[in-house]
Amino acid sequence: METVVVIGLGYTGLPLAREACAAGMRVLGLDENSAVVAALESGRSHVPDVPDTDLAHMRTAGFTATADPGLLAEAGIVVICVPTPLDDAGEPDLSHVRRAAAAVGAHLKPGTLVVLESTSYPGTTDGVVRTLLEGVSGLTAGTDFSLAFSPERIDPGNDHYGIRNTPRIVGGCTARCTAAAAVFFRRLCDRVVEAGSAREAELAKLLENVYRSVNIALVNELAVVGRALGVDVWDALDCAASKPFGYQRFHPGPGVGGHCIPVDPAYLAHWARAAGSPLRLVELAQQVNAAMPAHVVHRAGDLLSGAGKALDGARLLLVGVTYKRDSRDLRCTPATPLTRLLRRAGAQVRYHDPLAGAWAVDGEPVPRAARLREAAAGADLTILLQDHGVLPVERLPDWAPLLLDTRGRLRDGTAHLL
């Protein structure tokens, strides 16, 4: 039985490990976070899409989590699923990828398939990863071992699309590498799409999310301008959505969040700038989306001023603080920069979210209101940030003296809109 080692056991790696276990493979999980390893080994999953019951089945099938890179020597297939965040300057941080590649190279043996899933700019697989693997191991990609890129397409909280029924893109450093990766992923996925090379596969992943970023920025900007000019943008969006072709609906909101949209455009923009061809539209979309929390603060100040109150010292309640509807995921949630700005303005911020049990911004916990009705009634301003299905959104106008709806759910005049 071939051994698969998944490096990085987060939102991408753990679901992949589960699918490989279900396909009958021997799977080892490697993560440098000892707390994550300890939790998984004790049967506790930190990834909402992989419940403890699924983890139990994985462990019965032989799954083991470890922090020991020495187990890479047992691998016939290695899949790198480590984070690719931004550094403090907003530039790509490939330190996790580099460490993972160096560790793999130290234990690489002929015939191994190495796949990078971590999102990055074109050239990462064939440049950064290949250079490290070959330099450390002395082996040659495409001859001694196979190297490919296959982007993750995880949609946290999506009960319909998972790894099995989501088409999988693979692109190798050589045609032989692509073929080897395709054989592996056909055991996990119903459909495999072979890209021309790793670079096209890397660009495809960025394109998917930059497409969303640009279109979200468009409707965000229209929401701001529409309010200034007295046009109901929400109504215009409804009308435009009636067209059965050539249009896809996107929604304004308080900002963008999650593991992709706030980050992936920066990777694409970095790649284009390095090549001397900046992507102005992509960079502008980033600026528009990043400015939305400040727009919400501006709206909050105006509404409080109209009620004879100031933002400084005001009691604010944020309702729904995860980045996505019906998800527990707090990664890059726009509620974080919004809270940061509100605190700087002197506001007292609390939150209510049945899907977020604890939340902190810049290391300072945000007080959690357990009872929505009482919290909204006692707040100077309630801001609806995420309209989870478990939230009684339609009751908020009855409870909150002043209500700002950033999701366009309450368009009957009972709330102020974004």
C-alpha positions, 0 to 999 in steps of 0.5 A, spaced: 500 500 500 502 506 497 503 511 503 501 518 502 504 524 507 500 530 507 504 536 510 499 541 513 493 539 516 489 545 516 483 547 512 486 544 506 490 538 508 486 535 513 480 534 508 485 531 503 487 526 508 480 524 509 479 523 502 485 519 501 483 515 507 477 513 504 480 511 497 484 506 501 491 509 502 495 509 508 495 516 510 500 520 514 499 527 516 505 532 518 504 538 521 509 543 525 504 545 530 505 540 536 498 542 539 494 541 532 498 534 532 496 532 539 489 534 538 488 530 532 492 524 535 487 525 541 481 524 536 479 532 536 479 535 529 480 543 529 477 543 522 469 544 522 469 541 515 472 534 518 468 533 524 471 528 530 466 522 527 470 523 520 477 523 524 475 517 528 474 513 521 480 516 518 484 513 525 481 507 524 483 506 517 490 508 519 491 515 519 496 518 524 498 525 525 505 527 527 510 533 527 516 528 525 519 530 518 523 523 518 516 519 516 517 523 510 522 517 508 516 512 508 512 517 502 511 515 495 506 521 495 507 527 498 502 533 498 504 540 501 498 544 503 501 549 508 499 556 508 501 561 504 500 568 507 502 575 506 507 578 510 507 585 514 508 588 508 503 585 504 507 581 500 507 573 499 510 569 504 513 563 502 517 561 508 512 555 510 513 552 503 520 553 503 521 549 509 516 544 507 520 543 500 527 542 504 524 537 509 521 533 503 528 534 499 532 531 505 528 524 505 526 524 497 527 518 494 526 516 486 519 515 484 516 519 489 510 524 487 510 531 490 504 535 489 504 543 491 497 545 493 498 551 497 496 557 493 502 561 490 504 565 484 506 562 477 513 559 477 513 557 485 512 550 483 517 549 478 522 555 481 522 555 488 519 548 490 523 544 484 530 548 486 529 546 493 527 539 492 533 538 487 538 542 491 537 538 497 536 531 494 540 531 488 535 528 484 532 531 478 524 533 477 521 529 471 526 524 471 528 521 478 521 524 481 515 527 479 513 534 481 506 538 480 501 543 482 494 542 484 490 547 487 486 546 492 478 548 491 476 547 498 469 551 500 469 551 507 461 550 510 459 547 503 455 541 504 454 540 496 461 540 493 467 537 496 474 534 494 470 528 490 465 532 486 469 538 485 474 538 478 481 537 480 486 541 476 493 538 475 499 541 472 506 538 472 513 541 471 513 536 465 508 532 461 510 526 465 509 529 472 502 531 470 500 524 468 503 522 475 499 527 479 493 525 474 493 518 476 493 520 483 488 525 483 483 520 479 483 516 485 480 522 489 476 526 484 471 524 479 474 529 474 481 531 473 483 537 468 490 537 466 493 544 465 499 545 460 504 546 466 504 547 473 504 555 471 498 554 468 495 551 474 498 556 479 495 562 474 488 558 474 487 558 481 489 565 482 484 567 476 478 564 480 479 568 486 481 574 483 475 574 478 471 574 485 475 580 488 474 584 482 467 583 481 465 584 489 469 590 488 465 593 483 458 592 487 462 595 493 464 601 489 457 601 486 454 601 493 458 607 496 456 611 490 449 609 489 448 611 496 451 618 495 447 619 489 440 616 492 440 610 487 438 603 490 443 599 488 440 593 491 434 594 487 438 595 481 442 588 483 435 585 483 433 587 476 440 585 473 440 578 476 433 577 472 438 577 465 438 569 464 445 570 460 452 574 461 451 576 468 453 573 475 450 576 481 455 579 486 453 582 493 456 588 496 458 587 504 463 590 509 469 587 506 472 581 504 474 575 508 477 568 508 483 564 506 483 566 498 480 573 496 484 577 501 490 574 499 490 571 492 490 577 489 496 580 492 500 573 489 497 575 482 499 582 483 506 581 486 507 576 480 505 581 475 509 587 478 515 582 478 515 581 471 514 589 469 506 588 468 502 591 473 495 588 474 492 595 475 485 592 475 487 587 480 490 592 485 485 597 485 479 592 486 484 590 493 484 597 495 476 598 494 475 592 498 480 593 503 476 600 504 469 597 506 470 597 513 472 604 513 466 605 509 462 602 515 465 606 520 463 612 516 456 610 516 456 608 523 458 615 525 453 618 521 447 614 523 449 615 531 450 623 529 443 623 526 441 620 533 444 625 537 450 621 539 457 620 538 462 614 535 466 616 541 463 612 547 458 609 543 456 602 545 456 598 538 453 590 537 456 587 531 452 581 529 455 575 525 463 576 525 465 570 521 467 571 514 462 567 511 454 566 512 453 559 516 461 558 517 465 558 523 471 561 519 474 567 522 480 567 518 481 574 515 474 576 517 472 583 515 469 584 522 477 584 524 479 591 521 472 594 522 473 592 530 480 595 530 477 602 527 471 602 531 476 601 537 480 607 535 474 611 534 473 610 541 467 605 541 465 600 545 464 594 541 461 587 543 459 581 538 453 576 537 455 570 533 452 563 535 458 560 530 463 564 534 464 562 541 470 566 542 474 572 538 479 577 539 482 583 535 489 584 536 490 580 542 484 583 545 478 579 546 471 582 544 466 581 549 461 576 547 453 577 548 450 571 549 443 574 548 441 577 542 435 581 544 438 584 550 444 586 547 441 589 541 436 593 545 442 596 549 446 598 544 446 605 541 448 601 534 447 594 532 451 592 525 449 586 521 455 583 518 453 576 517 446 574 516 447 566 518 441 562 517 441 561 525 440 568 526 433 571 527 435 577 522 428 579 521 427 580 528 433 585 529 429 591 527 424 590 533 430 589 538 435 594 536 433 602 536 438 603 531 440 598 526 445 598 520 444 592 515 451 591 511 448 585 507 441 588 504 437 583 508 432 588 511 430 592 505 423 594 507 425 601 511 426 598 518 434 598 517 439 603 514 443 599 509 450 599 507 
